[in-house]
Structure formats: structure tokens, C-alpha cells
Amino acid sequence: MDDDEWEYFFDVFDHLPRGGPGSNATTGKAFRMIENMPEHPRVLDVGCGPGMQTLELARLSGGHITAIDLHQPFLDRLTAEAVRLGLRDRVEPLKMDMSKLAFPDNSFDLIWSEGALYSVGFENALKSCHRVLKDGHCLAASEAVLFKGEVPPEVKDFWENEYPDITDIPGCLHRIESAGFEPLSHFRVPKKDWFDHFYDPMKVRLKEVMPKYRLNTKAMTLLGTMEREIELYNRFSDRSGYEFFLMRKR
Ligand SMILES: C[S@@+](CC[C@H](N)C(=O)[O-])C[C@H]1O[C@@H](n2cnc3c(N)ncnc32)[C@H](O)[C@@H]1O
């Protein structure tokens, strides 16, 4: 995307409660599957976005959460919300690239990432996280996957543009092993998680911004792609979606 397109993109995304599908219920479900957590764990949230799951992790774990992202306005929103909720002393938003993690080896008791590792490639991101996670500790991440069955051409075209490296669940498990982790468990992120805090607010925001861009073809093309993405997922949610993976560092 060029600079103009990023501007239109963030005119929508800066106003959504999340940067991707998820919910506190799903964060909690994944968190409760992790065994042997210390009482006050050090947690790294990778690609935190506006940080809904960061704040939920702070509440669930009782620990200290370092939350990294590249988009400063998301980090600012997370800081403000952490202050509002009285969690600022346990939530540390930082601008950092997930492929250049500036932490010592074995820094974290738990690494978390919802819908963000694909940004630098799932396996690359897992390898980068591996070094900073303590030996024998867990990483939990949701990732876009193709589900079983034939993939309709529209869905294929969509992912070809968005994430050409997308694979199926066995493919993800293979990447997890290649990055030095033992896969522990996985489950599908429910369809409801795509709408409640992501696509439904996106529809509302698209309605708000479209009038001001109606004579701007470039903006309308980008916003139209977002509308089509929602419609496509609604029709074919059994063909592709997000899977939450839990794994342990070998
Ligand atoms: C799909 S959003 C998910 C955000 C959040 N985890 C959620 O579920 O609401 C992906 C996030 O990854 C961030 N991101 C993309 N590339 C990144 C990188 N190289 N390093 C750190 N964050 C990155 C984006 O800014 C965005 O906030």
C-alpha cells in the first residue's frame, strides 16, 4: 500500500476496538489452557494493536505485560486505556518490530500474539520469539488458516492478495515445529469473534467515512475491499479463518 492508502486504512482501523478478530472470551479460553504459570508472569504481547487482549492478559495473569506494535496511535490508545483501568503499572506499550525483538534471551514466561505474526511470516515471527521466551515456556498465537475442504476461487484470490503464504492447520503445525516449538493444542476462533469487535464496528466506521471520500477513487477502492472482505468471510467462514495455537519452547 502507498502512503495515501495507509492513511485511508488507518482512518478506519484507528477507530475499531480491535485490529483483528478476537474476544476476551477467546483470550481467556487460550490462557486457561496454559499450565504452570508463575504467580506474576512476565508476558510479551506481539502486535498488540489497540490492546484489548493486552488488558485482558493483565487482568487474567496478574503479571506484567510488555505490548509491542509498530503503529504508535494503537500504543497511545492502549496506554490511555491502561491508565483508565488502573493497570498502567503492569502494562508497558513499546514501539518495536517483532522481527527485531530488543530483549535479552529467555526474558518472558509467556508470549502472546493475536492475528499479528503473519505480518512478518508466521514461522519467521515464531523463530524471533523463540529466543526471548524462557526454555520450556509457552507461546499462544492466533493465525489465519485455510480449513478442510475445497477453497472457493473468491477466497483463494482474497488470500493471494492478503497473505499468499497462508496454509492449513497441518501446515501451521509444521511451521511451529520448524521454529523450535512443540505444538500443544489448537482451536478455531469462533465466527462471532470476527463480528463483535471487528467487522461490525468496521461496517459502522465505513459508513461514517465513505461520504467524505466519495469523489476519491483510490480511497473508495480500498474501502470497497474492506466491505467485500466482510461479505466474503460471512459467506465462507467455514473455508478460512483464524486458529489459536498453543505451543511450548523445546
Ligand atoms: C491484525 S492486527 C492485530 C492486533 C491485535 N493483536 C488484535 O487482535 O486486536 C496486527 C497488528 O500487528 C502490528 N504489526 C504489523 N507488523 C508488525 C511488526 N513487524 N512488528 C510489530 N507489530 C506489527 C500491526 O500494527 C497491527 O496492530
The ligand as an SDF file (V2000), in Angstrom:
LIG
                    3D

 27 29  0  0  0  0  0  0  0  0999 V2000
   -4.3720   -7.8240   12.7250 C   0  0  0  0  0  0  0  0  0  0  0  0
   -3.6830   -6.6390   13.8480 S   0  0  0  0  0  0  0  0  0  0  0  0
   -3.9880   -7.4560   15.4050 C   0  0  0  0  0  0  0  0  0  0  0  0
   -3.9280   -6.5090   16.5660 C   0  0  0  0  0  0  0  0  0  0  0  0
   -4.3120   -7.1070   17.9300 C   0  0  0  0  0  0  0  0  0  0  0  0
   -3.4730   -8.2110   18.3020 N   0  0  0  0  0  0  0  0  0  0  0  0
   -5.7660   -7.5210   17.9400 C   0  0  0  0  0  0  0  0  0  0  0  0
   -6.0350   -8.7360   17.8450 O   0  0  0  0  0  0  0  0  0  0  0  0
   -6.6120   -6.6420   18.0350 O   0  0  0  0  0  0  0  0  0  0  0  0
   -1.9330   -6.8590   13.6040 C   0  0  0  0  0  0  0  0  0  0  0  0
   -1.0650   -5.8780   14.3700 C   0  0  0  0  0  0  0  0  0  0  0  0
    0.3140   -6.1650   14.1270 O   0  0  0  0  0  0  0  0  0  0  0  0
    1.0310   -4.9530   14.0230 C   0  0  0  0  0  0  0  0  0  0  0  0
    2.2680   -5.2060   13.2740 N   0  0  0  0  0  0  0  0  0  0  0  0
    2.4130   -5.4210   11.9410 C   0  0  0  0  0  0  0  0  0  0  0  0
    3.7050   -5.6420   11.6220 N   0  0  0  0  0  0  0  0  0  0  0  0
    4.3910   -5.5800   12.7940 C   0  0  0  0  0  0  0  0  0  0  0  0
    5.7750   -5.7310   13.1270 C   0  0  0  0  0  0  0  0  0  0  0  0
    6.6800   -6.0210   12.1900 N   0  0  0  0  0  0  0  0  0  0  0  0
    6.1450   -5.5990   14.4130 N   0  0  0  0  0  0  0  0  0  0  0  0
    5.2110   -5.3020   15.3840 C   0  0  0  0  0  0  0  0  0  0  0  0
    3.8870   -5.1600   15.1270 N   0  0  0  0  0  0  0  0  0  0  0  0
    3.4890   -5.2950   13.8520 C   0  0  0  0  0  0  0  0  0  0  0  0
    0.0620   -4.0100   13.3230 C   0  0  0  0  0  0  0  0  0  0  0  0
    0.3790   -2.6600   13.5450 O   0  0  0  0  0  0  0  0  0  0  0  0
   -1.2680   -4.4260   13.9570 C   0  0  0  0  0  0  0  0  0  0  0  0
   -1.5360   -3.6570   15.0960 O   0  0  0  0  0  0  0  0  0  0  0  0
  1  2  1  0
  2  3  1  0
  2 10  1  0
  3  4  1  0
  4  5  1  0
  5  6  1  0
  5  7  1  0
  7  8  2  0
  7  9  1  0
 10 11  1  0
 11 12  1  0
 11 26  1  0
 12 13  1  0
 13 14  1  0
 13 24  1  0
 14 15  1  0
 14 23  1  0
 15 16  2  0
 16 17  1  0
 17 18  1  0
 17 23  2  0
 18 19  1  0
 18 20  2  0
 20 21  1  0
 21 22  2  0
 22 23  1  0
 24 25  1  0
 24 26  1  0
 26 27  1  0
M  CHG  2   2   1   9  -1
M  END
$$$$
